[in-house]
């Protein structure tokens, strides 16, 4: 969920230009300057992928591109770090967030 209102205690919320990106084929709202991870989290998505062997859930961990836990597929490019990749209008993001069987 994105912050929508401000208070006297917080600075004014300023957003970049509105964009649309597709997450697993569903078009969602985004804003210029946001990362892929920010968009996914705003949509309530916390699990971005599962590990290959154990199918353990992974999402944002370090938030600065060091740990590689938040890997997603962006415009058919695999293993993109969601936490440091800025969104672009029309971007297609694929996540492996299916529950482990």
N, C-alpha and C positions, 0 to 999 in steps of 0.2 A: 504494500500500500504506500502510495506517495503522500507526503505532507501536502495538504491542500490549503490550510489556513495558517496564518502567522499569529504571533502574540507579541506582546511588548518585550518578552524575554528572548525572543528569537529574531534574527535578521529576516528581512522580507524574502519570501520564496520567489526566486527568479528562475524561469525555465528557458531553455533554448527553443528553437523552432520545433513545432509539433511534427512528428514523423510517424510512419506506420511500418512495423516490421512483422514478419510472420514467425510464429513459434510453433513448430510442428504443424504447419499449415494453417494455423489460426492467426488472423491479423489482430495485432494489439497496438495500443498507443505507446509512443516513446517520445523522447525529446532529445534534440541535438545536445551533445555534451555528456549524455549518460553512457554508461558502459552496458554491454550485453548483460552482465550480472545484475545491474541495477534494474533493468527492464524485467528480467526473469523474477527477481525478488518482488518487484512491484506487482507482478501478476500472481504472487503467492506460490511461486515455484521455488522450492528450496533444494530439491534433488535434481542435479543437472546430468548425472551419469551414474553408472554402477561399474564397479571394478570387474575386470575380465574373469578372474577365477572365482572369487567369493560372491560376486554380485552385490558387494557392499555399497550402500549409497554414498555419493560424494556431491559436494556443492562448494560454496565459497568457504575457504578456510583462512588463508592469509590475506586475501583481498588486495594483493599488490604484485601478483604475477610470479611469485617464487615457488609455490608448492605444487602447481599443476593439478589441483583437485577439481577445478571448475571447468574442465575441458568440455567443449561443445563443438558442433559442426556449424560453420557459418558459410553460407553460399557454396556449399559442397566441399569446403576445405575442412578436413578433420583436425581434431586436437588443437582447437583455438582456445586460448585462455579468456574466458568470459569476463574476468575481473578487470582486465586491462584493454579490452577491445571496445572502441567506441561504436555506437550504433550508427547506421546510415539508412536513409530512406529506402524502403524496399528490401532490406536485408532479410535473408531467410535463415532462421536459426533452428537447428534440430538438436533436441536433447534426448538422451537415453534415460528417461525417468520412469520407464515401466517398472512396476514392482517385481522384485525377485521372485522366481517361481519356486 
